[in-house]
Amino acid sequence: MEMGIGFLIGVLAGALVVMVVAVIVCASRRALAKKHPTTSIPAPPPAPAPDATTPAANGTAVRADTKLRAKSVTRPLPKRGNTTHTLIVEEVVNRDKVLNKNIEEVRALMLQLATVIKSTETASGEAAEAFSTARKTIDGMTDDSDLLTEARQLLVDEIDRVLQSNAKLHKELDKANQGIAEQRRQIEELRVQARIDALTRIPNRAAFDERLQEYISLLERTNLVFTLLLLDIDHFKRINDVFGHVNGDRILRGVAARITDSVRNNDFAARYGGEEFAVIFPGTVLDDAAQVAERVRVDISKTTFRMDDENIKMTISGGVAECRKGMGPEQIIAAADAALYEAKRGGRNRLCKHGENGTTTVL
């Protein structure tokens, strides 16, 4: 927006200066013509043609049919006329010098305004400075003819008006920028909220998908390995059926809190969906990530959850898989999910890891 405003001000100012220069030139010429009108000197009458009997200067007669013609005679101006003519010429020369000086100053101003237009980053502020310089230049002009004074005042008034408009636009621009900054902040908050699960207050599936893709891209560029853990609460449907969905939501919130407390600071935990959770272990190979996953499983199995007047225990099952080059999001999720399925089938409350050859090992 600042660039558009500065460019428009610069173009208007350039057009205004060109117009005023033309007015100044015409005004000066008209003032000179009005104050000192040109005096026409009549040409001398033609010399009479000699006849056949008119003697020549050397005493010889000149015939009428000769091809000789009388030469024009230039009469000198009277002394009074010579003095007046000299004064007029000197005054015209002096006025031309002043006018040329004013024109050069205005031309320099136009060049300065052209430079302002090219400066796109701070065009508006520099245009205001150029207008201030123009005002000082115009105030320093010494020609006192009526038309030139009127033109100069017109230019000063226009410059003052543009400066006031420019200041107003700056205020409006600052206000707009503040509004845009506030909108960006709100949009960022909404974007963050859109990536947070409303129930458990940890990242949701959309945030997980984004982060998983980021680590896959990072693996392709830098060989930074990572491991994925998928977790599922055992027999969660029975909790909803026996204790109701309100208590089931409490279980989900409690399990999410235990997961985030048990993993490391640089690990990324999210709610994958329903009673399933996912954890990404960046820069961690399969065996090291399995140790952290086992700690998460043990911590949850030791936690007591209060359901109405009853204390109950919950367990989870999980599967871990290390992402390798060439694997996409679907492949790494499928590998971890296959290990999770084996943990469920093997009796629950356990972890399995997915090897490179597709085999699954119970921890």
ABEGO torsion letter per residue (X at the ends): XAAAAAAAAAAAAAAAAAAAAAAAAAAAAAAAAAABBBBBBBBBBBBBBBBAABBBAAGBBBBAABABBBBBBBBBBBAAAAAAAAAAAAAAAAAAAAAAAAAAAAAAAAAAAAAAAABAAAAAAAAAAAAAAAAAAAAABABABAAAAAAAAAAAAAAAAAAAAAAAAAAAAAAAAAAAAAAAAAAAAAAAAAABBAAAGBBBAAAAAAAAAAAAAAAAAAGBBBBBBBBBBBGAAAAAAAAEAAAAAAAAAAAAAAAAAABBAABBBBBAEEABBBBBBBGBBAAAAAAAAAAAAAAAAABBBBBEABBBBBBBBBBBBBBBBGBBAAAAAAAAAAAAAAAAAAGEGBBBBBBAAGBBBBX
